[in-house]
């Protein structure tokens, strides 16, 4: 985990994003325990309440679950939920903007699809 203490983004959101990314990349697998708020706060010199606030965001989203007296664990199905959330964000942040810009340029749908295919080919993803 790496935190930007000079960022305008609050640390608790950075904590949530870092742990979410680790779950998404399977660094923390479903059912696995994540580091405690104390461990994270000591290692990165962050207030434990700040770490807990970030973790609670993930609990509310259903990505983490609290086990009384044991700590925080990756919830069952968390990876799929994160993937779904990110796909929705991708649509909202990229696809809608792409379509809007394409309309301004009078590009038909077929031209956009061809450009996307070309991008996949250039990146070796096809």
DSSP file (Angstrom, degrees, kcal/mol; ACC not computed):
  #  RESIDUE AA STRUCTURE BP1 BP2  ACC     N-H-->O    O-->H-N    N-H-->O    O-->H-N    TCO  KAPPA ALPHA  PHI   PSI    X-CA   Y-CA   Z-CA
    1    1 A X              0   0    0      0, 0.0     2,-0.4     0, 0.0    14,-0.1   0.000 360.0 360.0 360.0 141.8    0.0    0.0    0.0
    2    2 A X        -     0   0    0     12,-0.1     2,-0.4     2,-0.0    16,-0.0  -1.000 360.0-162.6-134.5 135.0    1.1    3.5   -0.8
    3    3 A X        -     0   0    0     -2,-0.4     2,-0.8    41,-0.0     3,-0.1  -0.934  14.8-142.0-121.4 141.6   -0.5    6.7    0.4
    4    4 A X    >   -     0   0    0     -2,-0.4     3,-1.1     1,-0.1     5,-0.1  -0.863  14.8-175.9-102.2 102.4   -0.2   10.2   -0.9
    5    5 A X  T 3  S+     0   0    0     -2,-0.8    -1,-0.1     1,-0.2     6,-0.1   0.625  83.6  55.1 -74.8 -12.3   -0.2   12.5    2.1
    6    6 A X  T 3  S+     0   0    0     -3,-0.1    -1,-0.2     2,-0.0    -2,-0.0   0.466  85.8 110.0 -95.9  -3.9   -0.1   15.6   -0.2
    7    7 A X  S <  S-     0   0    0     -3,-1.1     4,-0.1     2,-0.1    -4,-0.0  -0.307  71.5-134.4 -72.3 153.9   -3.2   14.5   -2.1
    8    8 A X  S    S+     0   0    0      2,-0.1     2,-0.4     3,-0.0    -1,-0.1   0.633  84.0  97.5 -79.1 -13.9   -6.5   16.4   -1.9
    9    9 A X  S    S-     0   0    0     -5,-0.1    -2,-0.1     1,-0.1    -5,-0.1  -0.625  88.4-109.9 -75.5 127.8   -8.1   12.9   -1.6
   10   10 A X    >>  -     0   0    0     -2,-0.4     4,-1.7     1,-0.1     3,-0.5  -0.208  19.4-122.8 -58.7 147.5   -8.8   12.1    2.0
   11   11 A X  H 3> S+     0   0    0      1,-0.2     4,-2.7     2,-0.2     5,-0.2   0.856 109.5  60.1 -60.6 -37.2   -6.6    9.3    3.5
   12   12 A X  H 3> S+     0   0    0      1,-0.2     4,-2.1     2,-0.2    -1,-0.2   0.871 106.2  48.1 -63.2 -33.9   -9.6    7.2    4.5
   13   13 A X  H <> S+     0   0    0     -3,-0.5     4,-2.7     2,-0.2    -1,-0.2   0.875 110.0  52.2 -70.9 -36.7  -10.7    7.1    0.8
   14   14 A X  H  X S+     0   0    0     -4,-1.7     4,-2.6     2,-0.2    -2,-0.2   0.901 108.8  51.0 -63.2 -40.4   -7.1    6.1   -0.1
   15   15 A X  H  X S+     0   0    0     -4,-2.7     4,-2.3     2,-0.2     5,-0.3   0.952 111.8  46.9 -59.9 -50.0   -7.2    3.3    2.5
   16   16 A X  H  X S+     0   0    0     -4,-2.1     4,-2.6     1,-0.2    -2,-0.2   0.919 113.9  47.7 -59.4 -45.1  -10.5    2.0    1.0
   17   17 A X  H  X S+     0   0    0     -4,-2.7     4,-2.6     2,-0.2    -1,-0.2   0.895 111.1  50.7 -64.6 -40.7   -9.3    2.2   -2.5
   18   18 A X  H  X S+     0   0    0     -4,-2.6     4,-2.0     2,-0.2    -1,-0.2   0.916 114.2  43.1 -65.3 -43.6   -6.0    0.4   -1.7
   19   19 A X  H  X S+     0   0    0     -4,-2.3     4,-2.2     2,-0.2    -2,-0.2   0.906 113.4  52.3 -69.9 -40.6   -7.7   -2.4    0.1
   20   20 A X  H  X S+     0   0    0     -4,-2.6     4,-2.7    -5,-0.3    -2,-0.2   0.920 109.8  49.6 -59.4 -43.6  -10.4   -2.7   -2.7
   21   21 A X  H  X S+     0   0    0     -4,-2.6     4,-2.4     1,-0.2     6,-0.2   0.902 109.2  51.9 -62.2 -41.5   -7.6   -2.9   -5.3
   22   22 A X  H  <>S+     0   0    0     -4,-2.0     5,-2.6     2,-0.2     6,-1.4   0.880 111.3  47.0 -63.7 -38.1   -5.9   -5.6   -3.3
   23   23 A X  H ><5S+     0   0    0     -4,-2.2     3,-1.5     4,-0.2    -2,-0.2   0.929 111.6  51.0 -67.0 -45.0   -9.1   -7.6   -3.2
   24   24 A X  H 3<5S+     0   0    0     -4,-2.7    -2,-0.2     1,-0.3    -1,-0.2   0.872 112.5  45.6 -60.3 -39.0   -9.7   -7.1   -6.9
   25   25 A X  T 3<5S-     0   0    0     -4,-2.4    -1,-0.3    -5,-0.2    -2,-0.2   0.334 116.1-116.0 -87.5   7.1   -6.2   -8.3   -7.7
   26   26 A X  T < 5S+     0   0    0     -3,-1.5     3,-0.3     2,-0.3    -3,-0.2   0.702  79.5 128.5  63.8  23.0   -6.6  -11.2   -5.4
   27   27 A X  S   <S+     0   0    0     -5,-2.6     2,-0.5     1,-0.3    -4,-0.2   0.839  85.3  35.1 -69.8 -32.7   -3.9  -10.1   -3.1
   28   28 A X  S    S-     0   0    0     -6,-1.4    -1,-0.3    -9,-0.1    -2,-0.3  -0.959  94.9-153.9-116.6 108.1   -6.5  -10.6   -0.4
   29   29 A X    >   -     0   0    0     -2,-0.5     3,-2.5    -3,-0.3    45,-0.4  -0.387  33.8 -77.3 -81.3 159.7   -8.6  -13.5   -1.4
   30   30 A X  T 3  S+     0   0    0      1,-0.3    45,-0.2    -7,-0.1    -1,-0.2  -0.307 121.3  19.6 -56.6 132.4  -12.2  -14.1   -0.4
   31   31 A X  T 3  S+     0   0    0     43,-2.2    -1,-0.3     1,-0.3     2,-0.2   0.233  97.1 125.4  90.3 -12.8  -12.3  -15.3    3.2
   32   32 A X    <   -     0   0    0     -3,-2.5    42,-2.7    43,-0.1    -1,-0.3  -0.473  64.5-114.7 -80.4 150.0   -8.8  -14.0    4.0
   33   33 A X  B     -A   73   0A   0     40,-0.2    40,-0.3    -2,-0.2     2,-0.2  -0.642  26.2-143.7 -81.0 138.7   -8.2  -11.7    6.9
   34   34 A X        -     0   0    0     38,-2.2    38,-0.4    -2,-0.3    -6,-0.0  -0.655  38.0 -78.8 -95.7 159.1   -6.9   -8.2    6.0
   35   35 A X        -     0   0    0     -2,-0.2    -1,-0.1     1,-0.1    37,-0.0  -0.214  56.3-105.7 -56.0 147.9   -4.4   -6.4    8.1
   36   36 A X     >  -     0   0    0      1,-0.1     4,-2.5    -3,-0.1     5,-0.2  -0.235  23.9-109.8 -72.1 163.1   -5.8   -4.8   11.2
   37   37 A X  H  > S+     0   0    0      1,-0.2     4,-2.7     2,-0.2     5,-0.2   0.881 121.6  52.8 -59.7 -37.2   -6.4   -1.1   11.6
   38   38 A X  H  > S+     0   0    0      2,-0.2     4,-2.5     1,-0.2     5,-0.3   0.925 108.4  49.0 -64.7 -45.3   -3.6   -1.1   14.1
   39   39 A X  H  > S+     0   0    0      2,-0.2     4,-2.5     1,-0.2     5,-0.2   0.935 115.6  43.3 -60.1 -47.4   -1.2   -2.8   11.7
   40   40 A X  H  X S+     0   0    0     -4,-2.5     4,-2.4     1,-0.2     6,-0.2   0.924 114.2  50.2 -65.8 -44.2   -2.0   -0.4    8.9
   41   41 A X  H  X>S+     0   0    0     -4,-2.7     5,-1.6    -5,-0.2     4,-0.9   0.895 114.8  43.7 -64.4 -39.6   -1.9    2.7   11.1
   42   42 A X  H  <5S+     0   0    0     -4,-2.5     3,-0.3    -5,-0.2    -1,-0.2   0.928 115.0  48.2 -69.5 -45.0    1.5    1.8   12.6
   43   43 A X  H  <5S+     0   0    0     -4,-2.5    -2,-0.2    -5,-0.3    -1,-0.2   0.877 125.8  27.6 -64.8 -38.4    3.1    0.7    9.3
   44   44 A X  H  <5S-     0   0    0     -4,-2.4    -1,-0.2    -5,-0.2    -2,-0.2   0.338 104.9-118.6-109.8   6.0    2.0    3.8    7.4
   45   45 A X  T  <5 +     0   0    0     -4,-0.9     2,-0.4    -3,-0.3    -3,-0.2   0.934  63.7 144.3  56.1  51.3    1.7    6.3   10.3
   46   46 A X      < -     0   0    0     -5,-1.6    -1,-0.2    -6,-0.2    -2,-0.1  -0.930  59.9 -98.0-118.8 143.2   -2.0    6.9    9.8
   47   47 A X    >>  -     0   0    0     -2,-0.4     4,-1.8     1,-0.1     3,-0.8  -0.371  29.6-130.9 -57.8 132.0   -4.5    7.6   12.6
   48   48 A X  H 3> S+     0   0    0      1,-0.3     4,-2.7     2,-0.2     5,-0.2   0.835 107.8  57.5 -56.8 -33.7   -6.3    4.3   13.4
   49   49 A X  H 3> S+     0   0    0      2,-0.2     4,-2.0     1,-0.2    -1,-0.3   0.853 105.2  51.3 -65.5 -33.5   -9.7    6.1   13.2
   50   50 A X  H <> S+     0   0    0     -3,-0.8     4,-1.8     2,-0.2    -2,-0.2   0.914 110.9  47.1 -67.8 -43.9   -8.8    7.1    9.6
   51   51 A X  H  X S+     0   0    0     -4,-1.8     4,-2.4     1,-0.2    -2,-0.2   0.928 112.1  50.5 -62.5 -45.6   -8.0    3.5    8.7
   52   52 A X  H  X S+     0   0    0     -4,-2.7     4,-2.7     1,-0.2    -1,-0.2   0.878 106.3  55.1 -62.1 -38.6  -11.2    2.3   10.3
   53   53 A X  H  X S+     0   0    0     -4,-2.0     4,-1.1     1,-0.2    -1,-0.2   0.906 110.0  47.0 -61.2 -41.7  -13.2    4.9    8.4
   54   54 A X  H  X S+     0   0    0     -4,-1.8     4,-1.2     1,-0.2     3,-0.3   0.907 112.6  48.8 -65.4 -42.5  -11.8    3.6    5.1
   55   55 A X  H  X S+     0   0    0     -4,-2.4     4,-1.9     1,-0.2     3,-0.2   0.876 105.4  58.2 -65.9 -36.9  -12.4   -0.1    6.1
   56   56 A X  H  X S+     0   0    0     -4,-2.7     4,-2.6     1,-0.2    -1,-0.2   0.811  99.1  59.0 -65.0 -28.7  -16.0    0.7    7.1
   57   57 A X  H  X S+     0   0    0     -4,-1.1     4,-1.6    -3,-0.3    -1,-0.2   0.915 108.0  46.3 -61.1 -42.3  -16.7    2.0    3.6
   58   58 A X  H  <>S+     0   0    0     -4,-1.2     5,-2.6    -3,-0.2     6,-1.5   0.820 110.3  52.7 -71.9 -31.0  -15.7   -1.4    2.4
   59   59 A X  H ><5S+     0   0    0     -4,-1.9     3,-1.1     4,-0.2    -2,-0.2   0.935 109.5  49.2 -65.8 -46.5  -17.9   -3.1    5.0
   60   60 A X  H 3<5S+     0   0    0     -4,-2.6    -2,-0.2     1,-0.3    -1,-0.2   0.840 109.8  51.8 -61.6 -33.8  -20.9   -1.0    3.9
   61   61 A X  T 3<5S-     0   0    0     -4,-1.6    -1,-0.3    -5,-0.2    -2,-0.2   0.580 117.0-115.0 -79.6  -9.3  -20.2   -1.9    0.3
   62   62 A X  T < 5S+     0   0    0     -3,-1.1    -3,-0.2    -4,-0.5    -2,-0.1   0.649  87.9 112.2  85.2  15.4  -20.2   -5.6    1.2
   63   63 A X  S   <S+     0   0    0     -5,-2.6    12,-2.3    -6,-0.2     2,-0.3   0.781  79.0  31.7 -89.6 -30.7  -16.5   -6.1    0.3
   64   64 A X  E     -B   74   0A   0     -6,-1.5     2,-0.4    10,-0.3    -2,-0.2  -0.888  68.2-155.9-122.4 155.8  -15.3   -6.7    3.9
   65   65 A X  E     -B   73   0A   0      8,-2.8     8,-2.5    -2,-0.3     2,-0.4  -0.998  15.1-131.0-132.6 140.9  -17.0   -8.3    6.9
   66   66 A X  E     -B   72   0A   0     -2,-0.4     2,-0.6     6,-0.2     6,-0.2  -0.712  14.2-163.2 -87.3 134.4  -16.3   -7.7   10.6
   67   67 A X  E >>  -B   71   0A   0      4,-3.0     3,-3.1    -2,-0.4     4,-2.3  -0.952  31.7-115.0-119.0 111.0  -15.9  -10.8   12.7
   68   68 A X  T 34 S+     0   0    0     -2,-0.6     4,-0.0     1,-0.3    -2,-0.0  -0.129  95.4   0.4 -50.0 124.4  -16.2   -9.8   16.3
   69   69 A X  T 34 S+     0   0    0      1,-0.1    -1,-0.3     0, 0.0    -3,-0.0   0.351 127.9  67.6  80.0  -6.3  -13.0  -10.3   18.2
   70   70 A X  T <4 S-     0   0    0     -3,-3.1     2,-0.3     1,-0.3    -2,-0.2   0.729  93.9-125.3-114.4 -35.0  -11.2  -11.6   15.1
   71   71 A X  E  <  - B   0  67A   0     -4,-2.3    -4,-3.0   -38,-0.0     2,-0.4  -0.886  44.8 -27.5 125.7-157.5  -10.9   -8.6   12.7
   72   72 A X  E     - B   0  66A   0    -38,-0.4   -38,-2.2    -2,-0.3     2,-0.3  -0.828  53.1-174.7-105.3 138.5  -11.8   -7.8    9.1
   73   73 A X  E     -AB  33  65A   0     -8,-2.5    -8,-2.8    -2,-0.4     2,-0.4  -0.944  35.1 -99.1-131.6 151.4  -12.1  -10.5    6.4
   74   74 A X  E     - B   0  64A   0    -42,-2.7   -43,-2.2   -45,-0.4   -10,-0.3  -0.565  48.3-122.6 -69.9 126.4  -12.8  -10.3    2.7
   75   75 A X    >   -     0   0    0    -12,-2.3     3,-1.8    -2,-0.4     4,-0.3  -0.310  28.2 -93.9 -71.4 151.6  -16.5  -11.1    2.2
   76   76 A X  T 3  S+     0   0    0      1,-0.3    -1,-0.1   -46,-0.1   -12,-0.0  -0.469 113.8  16.5 -63.2 132.0  -17.7  -13.9    0.0
   77   77 A X  T 3> S+     0   0    0     -2,-0.2     4,-2.0    -3,-0.1    -1,-0.3   0.508  86.1 129.5  82.3   5.2  -18.4  -12.6   -3.5
   78   78 A X  H <>  +     0   0    0     -3,-1.8     4,-2.6     1,-0.2     5,-0.2   0.894  68.2  53.6 -61.1 -42.4  -16.4   -9.4   -2.9
   79   79 A X  H  > S+     0   0    0     -4,-0.3     4,-2.5     1,-0.2    -1,-0.2   0.924 110.4  46.6 -60.7 -45.1  -14.3   -9.8   -6.1
   80   80 A X  H  > S+     0   0    0      2,-0.2     4,-2.4     1,-0.2    -1,-0.2   0.879 111.7  51.4 -64.2 -38.8  -17.4  -10.1   -8.3
   81   81 A X  H  X S+     0   0    0     -4,-2.0     4,-2.5     2,-0.2    -2,-0.2   0.895 111.1  47.9 -65.3 -40.0  -19.0   -7.2   -6.5
   82   82 A X  H  X S+     0   0    0     -4,-2.6     4,-2.8     2,-0.2     5,-0.2   0.922 110.8  51.2 -66.2 -43.3  -15.9   -5.0   -7.1
   83   83 A X  H  X S+     0   0    0     -4,-2.5     4,-2.2    -5,-0.2    -2,-0.2   0.926 112.0  47.3 -58.8 -45.3  -15.8   -6.1  -10.8
   84   84 A X  H  X S+     0   0    0     -4,-2.4     4,-2.1     2,-0.2    -2,-0.2   0.915 112.1  49.7 -62.9 -44.0  -19.5   -5.2  -11.2
   85   85 A X  H  X S+     0   0    0     -4,-2.5     4,-2.3     1,-0.2    -2,-0.2   0.921 112.3  47.9 -59.8 -45.4  -18.9   -1.8   -9.5
   86   86 A X  H  X S+     0   0    0     -4,-2.8     4,-2.6     1,-0.2    -1,-0.2   0.849 108.8  53.5 -68.3 -34.3  -15.9   -1.1  -11.7
   87   87 A X  H  X S+     0   0    0     -4,-2.2     4,-2.3    -5,-0.2    -1,-0.2   0.911 110.1  48.0 -65.2 -40.9  -17.8   -2.0  -14.9
   88   88 A X  H  X S+     0   0    0     -4,-2.1     4,-2.4     2,-0.2    -2,-0.2   0.907 113.2  47.7 -64.8 -41.6  -20.6    0.4  -13.9
   89   89 A X  H  X S+     0   0    0     -4,-2.3     4,-3.5     2,-0.2     5,-0.3   0.894 109.6  53.8 -65.1 -39.8  -18.0    3.1  -13.2
   90   90 A X  H  X>S+     0   0    0     -4,-2.6     4,-2.7     2,-0.2     5,-1.5   0.931 110.1  47.2 -59.1 -47.0  -16.3    2.3  -16.5
   91   91 A X  I  <>S+     0   0    0     -4,-2.3     5,-2.3     3,-0.2     6,-0.3   0.945 117.9  41.8 -58.8 -49.7  -19.6    2.8  -18.4
   92   92 A X  I  <5S+     0   0    0     -4,-2.4     5,-0.2     1,-0.2    -2,-0.2   0.916 122.9  37.1 -66.5 -44.8  -20.4    6.0  -16.6
   93   93 A X  I  <5S+     0   0    0     -4,-3.5    -2,-0.2    -5,-0.2    -3,-0.2   0.801 134.4  13.2 -82.3 -30.5  -16.9    7.5  -16.7
   94   94 A X  I  X5S+     0   0    0     -4,-2.7     4,-2.8    -5,-0.3    -3,-0.2   0.816 121.7  48.4-114.6 -51.7  -15.7    6.4  -20.1
   95   95 A X  I  ><S+     0   0    0     -5,-1.5     4,-2.8     1,-0.2     5,-0.2   0.931 112.7  47.6 -65.8 -46.8  -18.4    5.0  -22.4
   96   96 A X  H  ><S+     0   0    0     -5,-2.3     4,-2.1     1,-0.2    -1,-0.2   0.895 115.5  46.7 -62.5 -38.2  -20.9    7.8  -21.9
   97   97 A X  H  > S+     0   0    0     -6,-0.3     4,-2.6    -5,-0.2    -1,-0.2   0.891 111.5  52.1 -68.3 -39.1  -18.1   10.4  -22.5
   98   98 A X  H  X S+     0   0    0     -4,-2.8     4,-2.6     2,-0.2    -2,-0.2   0.938 111.6  45.6 -60.5 -48.2  -16.9    8.4  -25.6
   99   99 A X  H  X S+     0   0    0     -4,-2.8     4,-2.3     2,-0.2    -2,-0.2   0.907 112.3  51.6 -63.8 -41.9  -20.4    8.4  -27.1
  100  100 A X  H  X S+     0   0    0     -4,-2.1     4,-1.8    -5,-0.2    -1,-0.2   0.935 113.1  44.2 -61.0 -46.9  -20.9   12.1  -26.3
  101  101 A X  H  X S+     0   0    0     -4,-2.6     4,-1.7     1,-0.2    -2,-0.2   0.890 111.5  54.0 -66.3 -39.2  -17.7   13.0  -28.0
  102  102 A X  H  <>S+     0   0    0     -4,-2.6     5,-2.9     1,-0.2     4,-0.3   0.894 107.3  51.4 -61.8 -39.8  -18.4   10.7  -30.9
  103  103 A X  H ><5S+     0   0    0     -4,-2.3     3,-1.1     1,-0.2    -1,-0.2   0.897 107.4  52.2 -64.5 -39.8  -21.7   12.4  -31.4
  104  104 A X  H 3<5S+     0   0    0     -4,-1.8    -1,-0.2     1,-0.3    -2,-0.2   0.853 112.7  45.7 -62.8 -33.5  -20.0   15.8  -31.4
  105  105 A X  T 3<5S-     0   0    0     -4,-1.7    -1,-0.3    -5,-0.1    -2,-0.2   0.415 112.6-122.1 -88.5   1.2  -17.7   14.5  -34.1
  106  106 A X  T < 5 +     0   0    0     -3,-1.1     2,-0.5    -4,-0.3    -3,-0.2   0.837  55.0 160.5  58.9  35.4  -20.6   13.0  -36.1
  107  107 A X      < -     0   0    0     -5,-2.9    -1,-0.2    -6,-0.1    -2,-0.1  -0.753  35.3-131.7 -86.3 128.3  -18.9    9.6  -35.8
  108  108 A X    >>  -     0   0    0     -2,-0.5     4,-1.6    -3,-0.1     3,-0.7  -0.348  24.7-106.0 -74.2 162.0  -21.3    6.7  -36.4
  109  109 A X  H 3> S+     0   0    0      1,-0.2     4,-2.5     2,-0.2     5,-0.2   0.874 119.6  58.2 -54.0 -41.8  -21.5    3.7  -34.0
  110  110 A X  H 3> S+     0   0    0      1,-0.2     4,-2.2     2,-0.2    -1,-0.2   0.862 103.7  52.1 -61.1 -36.6  -19.7    1.5  -36.6
  111  111 A X  H <> S+     0   0    0     -3,-0.7     4,-2.1     2,-0.2    -1,-0.2   0.896 109.8  48.8 -66.9 -39.8  -16.7    3.9  -36.7
  112  112 A X  H  X S+     0   0    0     -4,-1.6     4,-2.4     2,-0.2    -2,-0.2   0.930 110.8  50.4 -64.4 -44.9  -16.4    3.8  -32.9
  113  113 A X  H  X S+     0   0    0     -4,-2.5     4,-2.5     1,-0.2    -2,-0.2   0.903 110.0  50.4 -61.1 -41.6  -16.6    0.0  -32.9
  114  114 A X  H  X S+     0   0    0     -4,-2.2     4,-2.4     2,-0.2    -1,-0.2   0.894 109.8  50.6 -63.4 -40.3  -13.8   -0.2  -35.5
  115  115 A X  H  X S+     0   0    0     -4,-2.1     4,-2.3     2,-0.2    -2,-0.2   0.905 110.4  49.5 -63.6 -41.5  -11.6    2.2  -33.4
  116  116 A X  H  X S+     0   0    0     -4,-2.4     4,-2.2     2,-0.2    -2,-0.2   0.923 110.7  50.0 -64.5 -43.8  -12.1    0.0  -30.4
  117  117 A X  H  X S+     0   0    0     -4,-2.5     4,-2.5     1,-0.2    -2,-0.2   0.916 110.1  50.9 -59.6 -42.9  -11.2   -3.1  -32.3
  118  118 A X  H  X S+     0   0    0     -4,-2.4     4,-2.6     1,-0.2    -1,-0.2   0.899 108.6  52.0 -62.4 -40.3   -8.1   -1.4  -33.6
  119  119 A X  H  X S+     0   0    0     -4,-2.3     4,-1.5     2,-0.2    -1,-0.2   0.897 109.6  49.1 -61.7 -41.2   -7.2   -0.5  -30.0
  120  120 A X  H  <>S+     0   0    0     -4,-2.2     5,-3.0     2,-0.2     6,-0.7   0.920 111.9  49.1 -63.8 -43.5   -7.6   -4.1  -29.0
  121  121 A X  H ><5S+     0   0    0     -4,-2.5     3,-1.3     1,-0.2    -2,-0.2   0.913 109.8  50.8 -62.8 -43.2   -5.4   -5.2  -31.9
  122  122 A X  H 3<5S+     0   0    0     -4,-2.6    -1,-0.2     1,-0.3    -2,-0.2   0.811 113.3  46.1 -65.6 -29.6   -2.7   -2.7  -31.1
  123  123 A X  T 3<5S-     0   0    0     -4,-1.5    -1,-0.3    -5,-0.2    -2,-0.2   0.350 113.2-117.9 -94.4   6.4   -2.6   -3.8  -27.5
  124  124 A X  T < 5S+     0   0    0     -3,-1.3    -3,-0.2    -4,-0.2    -2,-0.1   0.806  78.8 123.7  65.6  29.4   -2.6   -7.5  -28.4
  125  125 A X      <       0   0    0     -5,-3.0    -4,-0.2    -6,-0.2    -5,-0.1   0.470 360.0 360.0-100.1  -3.4   -5.9   -8.1  -26.6
  126  126 A X              0   0    0     -6,-0.7    -1,-0.2    -5,-0.1    -5,-0.1   0.458 360.0 360.0 -93.1 360.0   -7.8   -9.5  -29.5
